[in-house]
Amino acid sequence: MLVIAETMQGKTTGPACELLGLARRLADQAGGTVAAALLGNGGGVVAEELIARGADRVYLAEHVLLGEYHADAWVPALAQICRQAACDAVLISHNAMGSDLAPRLAFRLGTAVATGCVEVALSAGRFVLTRPCYGGNAREIVSFKTAPAIATVRPGCYDVLAPDSGRSGSVMPVQPEIDATAIRTRIVERKRDAAEGVRLEDAKVIVAGGRGLNGANGFRVLEKLAHALGGAVGASRVPCDLGWCPRSWQIGLTGRTVTPDLYIAVGISGAGHHMAGCGNAKTIVAVNTDPEAAIFKDARYGVVGDYQRFIPAFISEVQKLRD
Ligand SMILES: Cc1cc2nc3c(=O)[nH]c(=O)nc-3n(C[C@H](O)[C@H](O)[C@H](O)COP(=O)(O)OP(=O)(O)OC[C@H]3O[C@@H](n4cnc5c(N)ncnc54)[C@H](O)[C@@H]3O)c2cc1C
């Protein structure tokens, strides 16, 4: 099994660690091995961390064009590693990069891809993957006729293995064959439209607002609650469309996929398109004036009422408990 090891600021990301744990368990079950592909422009120090977290071998490709994700450079380098590793499956985190990379890599290798999986299992020697479909209203189970099986896996679906510094493994340097003239785009500028804070994908607590907030000011109230709980703020699509909050806060089918321990949905009706992005949260709490709102079917706890009365009172209770 080959895991694409994503890094951020010189560290393996949480979702990449989850994939290593998943690959380790499956490989142990089938008597196989785990490899990790580490791409970058210097800084191969995390290779040891990948071994401690379950990899038997780390394929290290370093190149000036691999410093940050760029499909035209990463796809040929990864295709090369996949062939070298002769892997049966490739696991990639389901995020913006993974969603872009996985189908391109599958096409390059002449195989198939299953994106947005919540479960990866082995049955009679075949990979069997489960993923939500129809806007999160159903689940489909797929297996592959081609190899390697390529899957993007949603963050938060698997536990991270505790690092074991006693594990041994090897680091295999790869000379990536990248044609610089094949790079068709370049990053000109980066803009952040969200206030810096906890990343939605990493947040253990998310307070999300919908049309029921009735304006941008509602998000200031949610920010206070998120701050009191040490969490992040998200949104349904409507407030993003209306410009009440940054687009990057959108959670759902066409937004981000999140898996926090606690998801507080405020003034959100619970449409399938929204729940596709947050339905795997461990605990959902809904605050809504409409007792018939669909969100109450997914919520473990529900508050029927006006958020403007409930949330400020809730914040002061949280602060009292914290004090
Ligand atoms: C192809 C496609 C993709 C989509 N992708 C996404 C996506 O990624 N993410 C997403 O979220 N949506 C997405 N949508 C839109 C989705 O279908 C819904 O329209 C949207 O999620 C509804 O947002 P909402 O719950 O905020 O608004 P509404 O459905 O209007 O719900 C507002 C809720 O607020 C409650 N409310 C009103 N006042 C208060 C108050 N004072 N206090 C408490 N509660 C109150 C109401 O009772 C109501 O339940 C997509 C749609 C399509 C067609």
The ligand as a Gaussian input file, in Angstrom:
#p B3LYP/6-31G(d) Opt

LIG

0 1
 C      -25.274000      21.219000      -6.565000
 C      -25.494000      21.844000      -5.216000
 C      -24.445000      21.867000      -4.332000
 C      -24.631000      22.414000      -3.058000
 N      -23.565000      22.422000      -2.184000
 C      -23.780000      22.874000      -0.941000
 C      -22.729000      22.840000       0.027000
 O      -21.592000      22.453000      -0.251000
 N      -22.988000      23.277000       1.284000
 C      -24.242000      23.726000       1.654000
 O      -24.423000      24.102000       2.828000
 N      -25.228000      23.796000       0.753000
 C      -25.036000      23.391000      -0.531000
 N      -26.040000      23.484000      -1.431000
 C      -27.285000      24.179000      -1.032000
 C      -28.192000      23.301000      -0.189000
 O      -29.002000      22.515000      -1.040000
 C      -29.106000      24.164000       0.709000
 O      -29.803000      25.092000      -0.088000
 C      -28.337000      24.942000       1.780000
 O      -27.502000      24.061000       2.494000
 C      -29.310000      25.599000       2.745000
 O      -28.598000      26.408000       3.617000
 P      -29.189000      26.780000       5.054000
 O      -29.470000      25.540000       5.796000
 O      -28.242000      27.765000       5.635000
 O      -30.525000      27.578000       4.671000
 P      -32.031000      27.179000       4.815000
 O      -32.305000      25.871000       4.189000
 O      -32.819000      28.344000       4.332000
 O      -32.240000      26.983000       6.381000
 C      -32.192000      28.031000       7.319000
 C      -32.629000      27.466000       8.645000
 O      -32.488000      28.449000       9.650000
 C      -33.571000      28.313000      10.570000
 N      -33.715000      29.593000      11.266000
 C      -34.270000      30.738000      10.810000
 N      -34.174000      31.735000      11.739000
 C      -33.510000      31.174000      12.808000
 C      -33.100000      31.697000      14.071000
 N      -33.318000      32.971000      14.423000
 N      -32.482000      30.866000      14.955000
 C      -32.249000      29.557000      14.626000
 N      -32.638000      29.016000      13.423000
 C      -33.256000      29.822000      12.520000
 C      -34.758000      27.925000       9.702000
 O      -35.768000      27.268000      10.458000
 C      -34.097000      27.012000       8.684000
 O      -34.168000      25.646000       9.075000
 C      -25.888000      22.957000      -2.704000
 C      -26.935000      22.930000      -3.623000
 C      -26.739000      22.385000      -4.875000
 C      -27.879000      22.370000      -5.830000

